Each structure stands twice: as structure tokens, then as C-alpha cells.
Amino acid sequence: MKALTSPEAVKGNGNEEWGLIICSRCDEMVDTIPTDGVKIIYGYCGKGECKGTGPKDGSS
């Protein structure tokens, strides 16, 4: 998982995008979103093995 202080986690356009969307399966940061404070939202990134499949152990 990438550190929350990663340069990717902050957008340089002046908007306060404190919300992070993290893939539950591969732990990659998918996107940032504007929120009132730090929020971490888990979902799936849509890459190959992460497309909404079962938990990390491979069961569905």
C-alpha cells in the first residue's frame, strides 16, 4: 500500500481532496475526491484480478 503522504495523494490544483479511494484487493490508490476531512473509501480498481471479485484469498 502506498503511504498516505505520497505525492499522488495530493492534487496540486488547490482543491482540498482529502478523500482517498483505495482498492480493497491490491491496495493501490484509485483516485482522490474532495471531502470535509480525511476519508478512506475502499472499492475495486477494475484491473484484471481486482474486477469486483471475492476477497483476497481468491474465494468468491
N, C-alpha and C positions, 0 to 999 in steps of 0.2 A: 504494500500500500504506500502511496506517496504521502510525504509529510504535508500537513495542513499549511505549512509555511512555504510550500512550493510556489515558485513564480507563476505556475499555471493556475493556481488557486485564486489569484488576484487579477482582475482585469484592469488595464491601465487607462480606461476611458473616463475615470472619475465617478462612475456608478459604484455604489456600495453593494457588491454582490457577495454577501456573506454566506449564502446557501450553497452547499456542495451536493451534487448528485454523484453517488459512488455506486459502482457495480457490485452487487452482493456476491457475485461469483468470482470475479477476477480482481476485485478491489481497485480497479482503475477509476480515476475521476472522469465522469462522463461530461459534466457541464457545471457551470455556476449559475445561480439565479439570485435576483435581488430579494433580500429578506430583511426583517427588522433587527435581526441578530444572527448569531452563528447557528446554522441549522445544517444537519447532515441527513440527507434523504437517500435511502437505498433503493435500487431498482436493478435493471439489467441493461448492459451497454448495447446489446444486439449483435455483437461479434460472434461468429461461429458457434462455439460451445456455450456461449452465455445467453443465447436467444430464449429467455424465459423457461429454461429447463428446470429440473428439480434442484435440490440442494447440492452443495459442493461435492458430496460423496458420490454423486452420479446416479442416485436413485431418483425415480420420478414420483 
